[in-house]
Amino acid sequence: MGGPPIEKVQGPTDGPGWREPPQDSDQGRDQAVIVVTRLNGGQFGVNPDLVQRIDSAPDTILTLIDGAKFIVEESMEEVIDRINEHRSLLLARARELTSEPRLELLQGEDDSADADQPLAPAVPLRPRSR
């Protein structure tokens, strides 16, 4: 058999205090991770930017850039689709941010008379002395 052995990775999602993430139609919209399922049924999140390789032999194995390996229930195609969807959401959000102005200058009724006046007096600049 080729390659390093797959080791069991335990993390904070393995303990008794772990709860299932909420299942809604907009899953992943506000998350920086994709949610995948362990073979024992527990779910956990993986940062898709850290996935180096996805193997399918016959189980799906995610290899992260630090060498950590995770065996998941989802097929390779499903994981790739989730990564692509996550990245497309990021691109769509970036486009929203650049196309819609977020900040506007608002002037009150009493500010309109002072609109031509500077907020503070100008500070004279002095040349550097050497």
C-alpha positions in Angstrom: 0.0 0.0 0.0 1.3 3.4 -0.9 1.3 6.6 1.1 1.3 7.4 4.8 -1.1 5.6 7.1 -4.4 7.3 7.9 -4.5 8.3 11.5 -7.6 9.0 13.6 -7.9 12.7 14.2 -9.8 13.8 17.3 -10.9 17.3 17.9 -13.4 19.4 19.8 -16.3 18.0 17.7 -15.7 14.5 19.1 -16.6 15.2 22.7 -20.0 14.8 24.5 -20.7 18.6 24.4 -20.8 18.7 20.6 -24.1 19.7 19.0 -25.3 19.2 15.5 -25.1 22.3 13.4 -28.4 23.9 12.4 -29.8 22.5 9.2 -31.3 25.3 7.1 -31.6 26.1 3.4 -28.9 28.8 3.6 -26.3 26.5 5.2 -22.8 27.8 4.6 -23.9 31.4 3.7 -22.2 32.9 6.7 -19.6 30.2 7.3 -15.9 30.1 6.3 -16.1 26.3 6.2 -17.9 23.5 4.4 -19.7 20.9 6.5 -18.9 17.3 5.9 -19.9 14.1 7.7 -17.6 11.5 9.4 -18.3 7.8 8.8 -19.8 7.6 12.4 -22.4 10.3 11.5 -20.8 13.3 13.2 -20.5 16.5 11.2 -17.6 18.9 11.2 -16.5 21.9 9.3 -13.4 22.1 7.0 -11.9 25.2 5.6 -12.0 24.6 1.9 -8.9 26.7 1.3 -6.9 24.2 3.3 -7.9 21.1 1.3 -4.9 19.9 -0.6 -6.3 16.7 -2.1 -9.4 14.6 -2.2 -9.1 10.9 -2.7 -11.8 8.3 -3.4 -10.6 4.8 -2.7 -13.5 3.7 -1.9 -14.1 6.1 1.0 -13.6 9.8 0.4 -10.4 11.0 2.1 -9.7 14.8 2.5 -6.0 15.6 2.9 -5.3 19.1 4.3 -2.2 21.1 3.5 -0.8 20.3 7.0 -1.1 16.5 6.2 -4.2 15.9 8.4 -6.5 13.3 6.8 -10.3 12.9 7.3 -12.5 10.1 6.0 -16.0 11.5 5.1 -19.3 10.0 4.0 -19.7 12.4 1.1 -18.5 11.4 -2.4 -15.6 13.2 -4.0 -18.1 14.9 -6.4 -20.2 16.2 -3.5 -17.1 17.6 -1.7 -15.9 19.3 -4.9 -19.4 20.7 -5.4 -19.5 22.1 -1.9 -16.0 23.7 -2.3 -17.1 25.2 -5.6 -20.3 26.5 -4.1 -18.4 28.0 -1.2 -16.0 29.8 -3.5 -18.8 31.1 -5.8 -20.6 32.5 -2.7 -17.4 34.3 -1.7 -17.1 35.8 -5.2 -20.7 36.8 -5.2 -20.3 38.6 -1.8 -17.2 40.4 -3.1 -19.1 41.6 -6.1 -22.0 42.8 -3.9 -19.6 44.7 -1.7 -17.9 46.5 -4.7 -21.1 47.3 -6.5 -23.2 48.7 -3.6 -21.9 51.7 -1.7 -22.0 51.0 2.0 -21.2 54.4 3.4 -23.0 57.7 2.6 -22.4 61.2 3.7 -25.6 62.4 5.4 -26.2 66.1 6.1 -28.8 67.2 8.6 -31.0 70.2 8.1 -28.8 72.5 10.2 -25.6 71.2 8.5 -26.6 72.6 5.0 -25.8 76.2 6.0 -22.3 75.2 7.1 -21.6 73.0 4.1 -19.2 75.5 2.6 -17.3 76.1 5.8 -14.3 73.9 6.6 -14.6 71.7 9.7 -11.4 73.0 11.3 -8.9 75.8 10.5 -6.1 74.9 8.2 -2.8 74.0 9.8 0.2 75.8 8.3 3.1 73.5 7.2 6.6 74.4 8.0 9.6 73.2 6.1 11.9 70.7 7.8 15.0 72.2 9.3 18.1 70.1 8.7 
